[in-house]
Amino acid sequence: MTLVLGIESTAHTFGVGIASEDGILININDTYTPPQGVGIHPRAAADHHVMIGPKLLKDALRRLNISIRDINAIAFSMGPGLGPALRVGATLARAIAIKFSKPLVPVHHGVAHVEVARWSVRFRDPLVLLVSGGHTMIIAHSGRSYGVFGETIDMAVGNALDYFARSVGLPNPGVPHLEECAEKGSRYVSLPYTVKGQDVSFSGLIEEALRLVKKGIALPDICLSLVETAYSMLGEVVERGLALTGKKELLLAGGVARSRRLREIMDWIAKEFNAKLGIVPPEYAGDNGGMIALTGLLAYRSGVTIDPTEAVTRQRWRLDEIETPWFGKEPWFG
């Protein structure tokens, strides 16, 4: 049995996972929570990771009653993400790989979100809506990599909604509290609906919503309108993606996949196109070490490794640049 240890540190979460051909065996994570009303400061997140990282690593190995010598390869989130946070995980992964002579496997954070979602619902070749704090895109596998059919041209939807929530004083985490506020709304207020071809834009939507707050419009009504507008935009481009590709599997991945309202909209769209809807489970929706270990396992089995002395993090790294030689050969499909 192959065992791959994965380290996640792209933003506010430090995670350690261990995966085998059976899937994720261990998934331990600890998230840095910034002060109320403040976004994630990269250095503060990195300090958190330095403090918690070694403990999580020891806990992960202890839970399986193994040592680092039993691990076949070390995977780490090489990017994209916050520079200082990324470097903490990369430094730990490089140190382990060098000290114990283990292969080092680079993992793209966004691809890992997709692969853990595919594994969790056993989808072979879906259209994917990847929505998180750092990603908003509609993708499907094409050729040797994932192809992007549409994406945000400015802010990721998770980042946009969190920014609005912080700005109006809603508690952390922003999106769940924003949706709770929206449930108290009673009327829709017109907001910018920006879909350009197959791409979406959220900056104008957030700017206008904040302007209406200052104007004195009831916050629950603005929250309701903001959620419905943002998710309707995503729904439109997903519908186009299904119509274009003819896929019969629709997969919702990333942290915002926890949203009850977004799940409802995607369920309606899937039924409209006679497609099966798969949703990543909550424990694998946000950033987590398990998804890095799982994707690292797939990459390692396909011969994807990197020289530890040359491994550098990449704050900006497009998902469609990553070749996926494991696609269609996943061990859990037999």
C-alpha positions in Angstrom: 0.0 0.0 0.0 1.3 3.4 -1.0 1.1 6.1 1.7 1.5 9.8 0.8 1.5 12.6 3.3 0.1 15.9 2.3 0.7 19.4 3.7 -1.7 22.3 3.0 -0.8 25.9 3.9 -2.0 28.1 1.0 -4.0 30.6 3.2 -5.5 30.5 6.7 -5.6 26.7 7.1 -2.7 24.5 7.9 -3.6 20.9 7.2 -1.9 17.4 7.2 -3.4 14.5 5.5 -2.4 10.9 4.6 -3.8 9.1 1.7 -3.5 5.6 0.1 -5.1 3.8 -2.8 -8.2 3.5 -0.6 -8.5 7.3 -0.4 -8.0 9.7 2.5 -7.0 8.0 5.7 -6.2 11.0 7.9 -7.3 14.6 7.5 -6.3 17.0 10.3 -6.6 20.8 10.0 -6.3 23.9 12.1 -7.5 27.3 10.8 -6.2 30.8 11.8 -9.1 33.1 12.5 -8.3 36.8 12.1 -9.7 39.5 14.4 -13.3 40.5 13.8 -13.6 42.8 10.8 -10.1 42.1 9.5 -9.1 39.9 6.5 -6.4 37.3 6.5 -2.9 38.9 7.0 -0.4 36.7 5.2 2.3 37.0 8.0 -0.2 36.3 10.8 -1.4 33.2 9.0 2.2 32.1 8.4 3.0 32.6 12.2 0.0 30.4 13.0 1.2 27.7 10.6 4.7 27.7 12.1 3.2 27.2 15.6 0.7 24.5 14.7 2.4 22.6 11.8 4.7 20.2 13.7 2.0 19.3 16.1 -0.5 18.4 13.4 2.2 16.3 11.6 2.9 14.3 14.8 -0.8 13.8 15.4 -1.4 12.5 11.9 1.3 9.9 12.1 0.2 8.9 15.6 -3.4 8.3 14.5 -2.2 5.7 12.0 0.4 4.4 14.4 3.2 4.9 11.8 6.4 6.9 11.5 7.6 9.2 8.8 9.7 6.3 7.5 6.5 4.4 6.5 5.5 7.2 4.2 6.3 6.8 0.5 6.2 10.4 -0.6 5.6 13.9 0.7 3.1 16.2 -1.1 2.6 19.9 -0.5 0.5 22.7 -1.8 3.0 24.6 -4.0 0.4 27.2 -5.0 -1.5 29.4 -5.6 -1.9 31.2 -2.3 -0.4 33.7 0.1 3.4 33.8 -0.1 4.3 33.6 3.6 1.8 30.9 4.3 2.8 28.8 1.3 6.4 29.0 2.3 5.8 27.5 5.7 4.3 24.3 4.3 6.8 24.1 1.5 9.7 24.5 3.9 8.4 21.7 6.2 7.7 19.4 3.2 11.2 20.0 1.7 12.9 19.4 5.1 11.1 16.1 5.6 11.8 15.0 2.0 15.5 15.8 2.3 16.1 14.4 5.8 14.3 11.1 5.2 15.1 10.8 1.4 11.4 10.9 0.4 10.1 11.9 -3.1 8.6 15.4 -3.0 5.3 15.9 -5.0 4.1 19.4 -5.9 0.3 19.9 -5.8 -1.8 22.7 -7.3 -4.3 23.8 -4.6 -7.2 24.2 -7.0 -6.7 20.9 -8.7 -6.7 19.3 -5.2 -10.1 20.8 -4.5 -11.4 19.2 -7.7 -9.8 15.8 -7.1 -11.0 15.4 -3.5 -14.5 16.3 -4.7 -14.4 13.8 -7.5 -13.1 11.1 -5.2 -15.7 11.8 -2.5 -18.7 11.4 -4.9 -17.0 9.0 -7.3 -17.5 11.1 -10.4 -15.4 10.2 -13.4 -15.6 13.1 -15.8 -17.9 15.9 -14.5 -18.4 19.6 -15.2 -17.0 21.3 -12.1 -18.0 24.5 -10.4 -15.1 25.3 -8.2 -16.0 28.1 -5.7 -13.9 29.1 -2.8 -12.1 32.1 -1.3 -9.5 32.0 -4.0 -11.2 30.2 -7.0 -14.3 30.7 -9.0 -14.3 28.8 -12.3 -16.3 26.3 -14.4 -14.0 23.6 -15.6 -14.0 20.1 -17.2 -11.2 17.8 -18.2 -9.9 18.3 -21.7 -6.9 16.5 -23.2 -4.1 16.4 -20.7 -5.4 18.9 -18.2 -8.5 20.7 -16.9 -9.9 23.2 -19.3 -11.5 26.4 -18.0 -14.9 27.2 -19.6 -15.5 30.3 -17.5 -14.1 32.1 -14.5 -14.2 35.3 -12.4 -12.4 38.2 -14.0 -11.8 39.9 -10.7 -12.7 38.6 -7.2 -13.4 35.0 -6.3 -17.0 34.6 -5.1 -15.9 33.5 -1.6 -13.6 36.4 -1.2 -16.2 38.9 -2.5 -18.9 37.7 -0.1 -16.5 37.6 2.8 -15.3 41.1 2.1 -18.9 42.4 2.1 -19.7 40.5 5.3 -16.6 42.0 7.1 -17.5 45.5 5.8 -21.0 45.4 7.3 -19.8 43.9 10.6 -21.1 40.3 10.2 -19.1 37.7 12.3 -16.5 35.4 10.9 -16.8 33.2 8.8 -18.5 35.7 6.5 -20.4 33.6 4.0 -22.5 31.5 6.5 -23.5 34.6 8.4 -24.2 36.5 5.2 -26.6 33.8 4.2 -28.3 33.7 7.6 -28.9 37.4 7.2 -30.2 36.9 3.7 -32.9 34.5 5.1 -34.3 37.4 7.0 -34.7 39.5 3.9 -38.1 40.1 2.4 -37.5 41.9 -1.0 -35.0 41.9 -3.8 -33.1 45.0 -4.4 -31.6 45.5 -7.9 -27.9 44.9 -8.0 -25.4 44.7 -10.9 -25.6 41.3 -12.7 -22.3 40.9 -14.6 -21.9 37.9 -16.9 -19.5 38.5 -19.8 -19.7 35.6 -22.2 -18.8 32.7 -20.0 -17.1 34.8 -17.3 -18.4 36.6 -14.2 -17.5 39.7 -12.3 -18.2 40.4 -8.6 -16.5 43.7 -7.9 -19.3 45.9 -9.1 -21.9 43.8 -7.3 -20.1 44.3 -4.0 -19.5 48.0 -4.5 -23.1 48.6 -5.2 -24.3 46.5 -2.3 -22.0 48.5 0.1 -23.4 51.7 -1.4 -26.9 50.7 -0.6 -25.9 49.8 2.9 -24.7 53.4 3.4 -27.9 54.6 1.8 -29.9 53.0 4.6 -31.5 50.0 2.8 -32.3 47.2 5.2 -29.2 44.9 5.5 -31.3 41.6 5.3 -32.7 42.8 2.0 -29.3 43.6 0.7 -27.9 40.3 1.8 -30.8 38.5 0.2 -30.2 40.4 -3.1 -26.4 39.9 -3.0 -26.6 36.1 -2.5 -29.3 35.6 -5.1 -27.5 37.8 -7.7 -24.1 36.2 -7.1 -25.3 32.6 -7.2 -27.6 33.3 -10.2 -24.6 34.5 -12.1 -22.8 31.3 -11.3 -25.9 29.3 -12.3 -26.1 30.9 -15.7 -22.5 30.1 -16.6 -22.9 26.5 -15.3 -26.0 26.1 -17.5 -24.0 27.2 -20.5 -21.2 24.8 -19.5 -23.6 21.9 -19.4 -25.1 22.8 -22.7 -21.7 23.2 -24.3 -20.1 20.0 -23.0 -23.1 17.7 -22.7 -21.8 16.4 -19.4 -24.2 14.3 -17.2 -22.3 14.9 -14.0 -22.2 18.3 -12.3 -19.8 18.6 -9.4 -19.7 21.4 -6.8 -16.3 21.8 -5.2 -14.5 24.3 -2.9 -15.4 26.0 0.4 -18.5 27.8 -0.9 -19.9 24.4 -1.8 -21.1 24.3 1.8 -23.7 27.0 0.9 -27.2 25.6 1.3 -28.6 28.1 -1.2 -25.9 27.5 -3.8 -26.6 23.7 -3.5 -30.3 24.3 -4.1 -29.6 26.3 -7.3 -27.2 23.7 -8.6 -29.6 20.9 -7.8 -32.3 22.7 -9.9 -29.9 23.2 -12.8 -28.7 19.5 -12.7 -32.3 18.3 -12.9 -33.0 20.7 -15.8 -30.2 19.1 -17.8 -30.8 15.6 -16.6 -27.4 15.5 -14.9 -26.4 14.0 -11.6 -25.3 16.5 -9.0 -22.3 15.7 -6.7 -21.3 17.9 -3.8 -18.1 17.7 -1.9 -18.7 16.8 1.8 -18.2 19.7 4.2 -15.1 18.2 5.8 -13.3 18.3 2.4 -14.9 21.5 1.0 -12.6 24.0 2.7 -8.8 23.9 2.5 -7.5 20.7 4.0 -4.5 18.4 4.2 -6.5 15.4 3.0 -7.0 16.8 -0.5 -3.3 17.5 -0.9 -2.4 14.0 0.2 -5.0 12.5 -2.2 -3.9 14.5 -5.2 -0.3 13.9 -4.2 -1.0 10.2 -4.3 -2.4 10.4 -7.8 0.5 12.5 -9.0 3.1 10.3 -7.3 1.6 7.2 -8.9 1.9 8.9 -12.2 5.6 9.8 -11.7 5.1 13.5 -10.8 7.9 14.6 -8.4 10.2 17.5 -8.0 13.8 18.0 -6.7 13.4 19.3 -3.1 16.4 21.7 -3.6 14.6 23.3 -6.6 11.0 23.4 -5.3 9.7 26.9 -5.0 6.2 28.1 -4.2 4.0 29.9 -6.8 1.6 32.5 -5.5 0.0 32.8 -9.0 -0.5 29.5 -10.8 -3.3 28.8 -13.2 -5.2 25.5 -12.8 -5.2 24.8 -16.6 -1.4 24.8 -16.7 -1.3 21.6 -14.7 -1.1 18.3 -16.5 -3.1 15.5 -15.0 -1.6 12.2 -16.2 -3.6 10.2 -13.6 -7.0 11.2 -15.0 -9.0 8.1 -15.8 -6.6 5.9 -13.9 -7.7 6.6 -10.3 -7.3 3.4 -8.2 -10.8 3.7 -6.6 -12.4 3.2 -9.9 -10.8 -0.2 -10.3 
